[in-house]
Each structure stands twice: as C-alpha cells, then as structure tokens.
Amino acid sequence: MSRRKSKGRRLDGILLLDKPLGISSNKALQIVKRLFNAQKAGHTGSLDPLATGMLPICFGEATKVSSFLLESNKSYQTTATLGKITTTGDAEGEVLQERTIPSLNEIEIHKILARFKGTISQIPPMYSALKHQGQPLYKLARKGIEIERKRRKITIFDLTLSSYTTHSLSLHISCSKGTYIRTLVEDIGEALGCGAYISMLKRTTVDPFDDHQMVSLDTLEKYATENKNIDRLLLSTDVGLSHFQAVTLNEKDTIAYLYGQPVAIEPLFSHLKEGLTDSSATTYLRTYDYRERFLGLSILSSHKGIVPKRLMVKQDNHQ
C-alpha cells in the first residue's frame, strides 16, 4: 500500500505569534500553518481564547524543541477586576458572587502582592487542560463535575503593580512553568477581601525569546497576500535552545556525531567538564558542525562525552 503524501512544504523554524483575542491556540496554529503552507507545525504553551500574546509555533524539525519550551519561564500582563468571582476565573464565566471592594491604597496593595512572590503553592483550576482519567478538567467542569486537585509548587519571580483603580489592578507577572494566572488573581482577590477575576491577559514573553519580537496574524496575512518571503519571519530552530551552552565539532567528530556516535570530551572539549556535576540534573548542549551549522541537541556525559539527543539535520545534508 502506498503511503499518502503529506500536504504542504517542509520548513524548519519558530514563529513567535502574537495570538489575537477570541480564538483558541489550535485555531491560531491552523491559520498559521495554512499561511506558511507548512507540512508539520505545532504550538507550545496554550493560551485561552480570551488571552493574547506570545505563542511560539514550531515548524518541522523545530517541533523537537517544543518540550523544552513547555518548561520555560513566562511573563504576563493582566488586569484583575475586583469585587466579583466567576466560575472560570475570567470574564468568560458566570458571576458566582459579588462582594464589596474595600478602600485600597498603593501601600496596602504592595503588601498583599508581596505575599505571592517567591515559591508558593496553587491548586490548579477546574477550567484547565489538566486531565483526570483521560478527560480534560474543563470538560468535566462544564458538566458541573468537580475533581479534587493536588496543590502544586510554582515560583513567582516578579509581581508588580503597574496601575490600579477603585475596581481593578493592572499587574505584571513573571513566573515559572505550571503557573495559572487565573488562580493567582483569584488568590490575590481573596487576600484583598473582595475576590477577583481576570478581565485581560497578555503573555509578553516566553524564555528564551525575551529579546525577539512577536508577529501578528495581520502581518502574516499581508505577507501571504503580497507574495512576500514569509519565511523571513521565522527564527532558526536553535534560538529555541539558546539558554543551553553551545559546542562546535570538527569535521571528523561531526561525521561520527551524525551517525549517532558520542564525541569524546578530551582533549578538545575539556572545558566542558566544568559544567558536569555529581547531581542527577541533565546538562544539555546546542551542537554545531565545523561550518557552524546547527546539528541538534546533545547531552553531556562524564562517561560517554557529547551524546546526540535530538538530531535536527540529516547526515546527507552535511556531506
């Protein structure tokens, strides 16, 4: 039986999409995939339809780095509307309760926000993509079913008050993976004594893309309509791994590496020993060939050397 030919063209790279309001992350992915006529693409770190901002979309070989991006720290700008609690923790849900908003001043707000900085614990919301016995929690929540969830440790690196009114707070949040901003805002609302929900949420950065600009769907549509080189909007795959140390192989080691063989640390890479520890933490390396072309991701082993982990180029492309 002949294999069905995949639609679209092969391309590799990462697009930092500025996801617009009102569509799901998957819908945004499908639109982008169509505009690039891409054969293979996937997004990392879903955003709700009511959230906007940075949604990394990986094409081709770059999909191999998506798991590392899911582990990344992220930053958000959000507006917390005070005095109401909703079923979903955001503006999409039904109002469950209304409370009186106390008279707040900036000093009091800062004191309360300080409680949420550092390592804290959260109970994930029912309206989330977490699964229980194979079912996403949000699907169970829509049926009125509530499942007990375990507390999780997260880290809030920064929680800054940008501005405030008598009924809302504008916050900048920098946090670790697994942080639910809706839950954080609800907990802050409880600490203020009036409850709160998210009325605006924008993801501003995803590590390691802090210094790179996002691209809007409007810009992509314009490039496609005007037959411009849309591929120039992509970042190279290795940018998604730029937080890992880089190593460059000579010609002989490149050939061995592309055949899946480890490369000895000594004598050329003895300096890498400084990165090895006795802990169980894995040390990853961005690996390049002697012509400075990105080969893939390696693991640094004190016993085996530089071990291929994720090859992102074919051996025959480096002859």
N, C-alpha and C positions, 0 to 999 in steps of 0.2 A: 504494500500500500504506500503510495507516495505521500510525503509529508506536506501539509498545506503551507504555502508560502506566507511568511509574516508580512503584514501590511506595514507600509511606512519605510523610512530610511534609517540606516544605522548612524547614530551620532552619540558622542560621549560629552559629558559636561554637566554643569549645575546652573540652574536658573534660580535667582532669588526673586521669586514672585511677590509682589505686593498684593496679597489677596484682597479683593474688594468685599464690601459688605453684602450680605444676603445670599451668598452661595456657599455650598459645602466645599471642603478641601478637595474631595474627589471630583466634584463638578469642575472646579478650577483646573485640576490636573487634566481632565479630559479635553478641556478647551485648549490648554497649552500644548498638549500632545498633538492635537489636530493642527494647530497653527505651525508647529515645527515639522509636521508630517513625520513624527518620530515612531520608530518601531517599538521601543521599550522606554518606559518612564514610570517613575513613582515619586510620591511626596514623602516628606519626613515631618513628623510632629503636627498632627491635625489641628486645624483651627475651626471653631464652631462657625456656623453661618453668620452669627452676629458679631464675630470677631474679624478684624482685618490685620494686615501686616505681613511680616516675613514668613513665607512658606517655601523652603528650599525644595526644588523639584530636580530630581536626578535622572539623567538620561544615560542609557546604555551601560557602559562599564561603571559609571558613577553610582549606579544603584547598589554597588558593592560597599559603598561607604555609608549608606543610609543608616545602618545600625549604629555607627559611631555618632552620627548627628542626633539620633534619638537620645543619646546620653548627654547632650550638650546643655550648658547653662543658657538661659534665655532672659531677655528683658522685655518689659511691657509698660505701656502707658494705659491707665484705666481710670474711669470715673465711677465712683461709688455713690449711688443715690441712697440717701439716708431716710429712715423712718418707715421703710417697708421691707417685708420678707416675701420672696416669691418661691414658687415650687421648684424652679430650676436654678435659682441664684442669679438669674439675669433678667433682662427686660422681656424675654420671650415667655416667661412663666406667668401663672396666675398669682395674684396677690393673696397670700395666706394671712397676713397680719399687717396692721398699720399701728405705728407707735409714735408717741410724741418725741420730737427731736429736741434734746437739751440745748441750752445755750452753750456753744463751744468757743473756745479761743485757741489761738495757734499753739500756745504752750501746752495746753491740755491734750490737744491732738498729737503733738510730737511725743508726749509722754506715753500715750497709748500705743502709738506706732512703734515705739522703741521696744515694746514687749514682744513684737513679732519679728524682730531682727535676729539673725543667727540661726542655730539649729532648733527647729520646732517640730511638732507633730501635727498631722492633719488626718481627718477622716475623709477619704475620697467621696465625692458626691454621688448620689444615685444616678443623676443625669451625667454619666460619663461613659466612655467606651470600654472601661474595665469589664471583664467577663466573669460571669458566675455560671458554672456548668455549661460553658459554651455560649451562653446568651449575654449580649451586651447589657450592662446595667440600665442604660437609658430605655431600652425596650421593656424591661421589667417595670421601670418607674412609670412608664406611660400606661401600664396595666394596673397601676396602683399597688404594685408589689414592692416591698422594701426588704433588702437583704442587709444583714449585719456586715459592716466593713471594718477591717482592722486599721488601726492608726498607722501612719507611715511617717518616717522622719524625712524632713526636707530642710533645705538651707535657704534662708532669705539673706542674700548678700547686701542688698540695699533696699530700703523702703523710704522714699522721700515724698513729702507733701509738696506738690507743685503749686496748688492753689486750693481754695475752699470757699464755699458759700454757706448760707444757712441750712441748705438741704443737700449738699454734695461735697465730696472730696475728690480732687484730682491727684492721682498717685503715680509715681514712677517706681517700678519693682524690678529688681534683678534677682534671679533665683535659680536654684538647681533643677535638674530634671525631676519630673513627677509632681511638680507644684501645681495645684489647682487654684487659679486666681479667684475664681468664684467663691471657693471655700475660704480663702484668705480674707476676701472682702466681707463675707458673712461673719467671720470670726471677729474682724475689726468692728463691724456694726454691733455685735453683741457686747464687745468691750466698751463701746461708746454708750451702750444702754438703749439704743433705738433701732437696731437692726439695719441691714443694708443689702443692696444687690448691685450687680454690675449693669450699668447702662451704656458703657462704651469700653471696648477693649481692643488695643492695637499692640501686636507683637513688634517690637522695634529692632531687636537683634537676636540672632542665634549664633552661638560660638561655633566655629571661629570666623564668622563673617561680619564682625563688627565694623570693619573698615570698607565694606562693599555696599554699593547702592542697590536698592530694590528696583524691579521693573514692573510697571503696571500692565494690566491686560490691554488697556487702550494703546499703550506703546507697542505691544506685540501685534495687535490688530493693524496698526498703522504700518509696521514693517511688512506684514504679510500682504496688505492691500497694495503697497507701493513697490512690492518685489525687492525690498532691501535685504541685505545679508543679515537675516535674523540670528544666525549662529554667532555673530559677534557679541551678542548679549549674554552668551554663556561664559561661565567661569570654568577653568580647567578642573578636571577631577581632583587633582592633588591639593587644590585650595581647600577642599573639604577636610583635609588631613593636616593642614598647616600647623596645628598645635603639636604634632609629633616631630621629633628630630629627623633631619634628612641625612642620607648617606648616598654617596656616589660610587658605583662599582667600576672597575677597569674592564677592558674588553673580555678578557678571559673569564673573570668572575660573572660578567653579565650573561655569557652563554650558559654557564653552569646554572646560574640562578633561574634562567628562563626554562630550564629543563627540570625545575623543582628541587635543585640541589642546594643545600645550605652553603654559605660562604664563610670561610674561617675569619675569625676576628683578628688574629695575629697574622702578619705583623702590621698590615695596612690600617686596621681599624682598632688598634689597641686603646685609643682614646675612648671608645665606646664602653669600655669596662667601667668607667666612672658612673655610667647610667644603670649598671647592674646592682641589685641589692639582694639581700637574703630573704626579702618578703616574697609573697606569692603574687604580687602585682605584676601584670604583664607589661613589658616595655616594647612599644611599637616604634617602627621606623618607616619613614617615607623613603622609598628606594628608587634611585635613578641610574640610568646606564651611563657609560663613558661619554655619550653625546648629550648628556643632561636631559634625556627623555624619561618621563615617569614610567616606572615599571609596575609598581604596586606597593602593597603594604607588607612589611616583614615583622617578625618577632625576633627580638634579641635574646639569645640563649647563651649562658655561660659555658654550656657543654657543646652545643652544636654550632654556634655562631649566628650568622644572619640567616634566618629561616624564612623562606617565602610563605606568606599567609594568604594574601589575596592578589593574585596576578591580574593586572588590568591591561595587558597587552599580549598579543600573540607572538610566539617565538619567531615566526617568519617575517614579522614586521621589523625585526632588528637584525636582519642579515646584513 
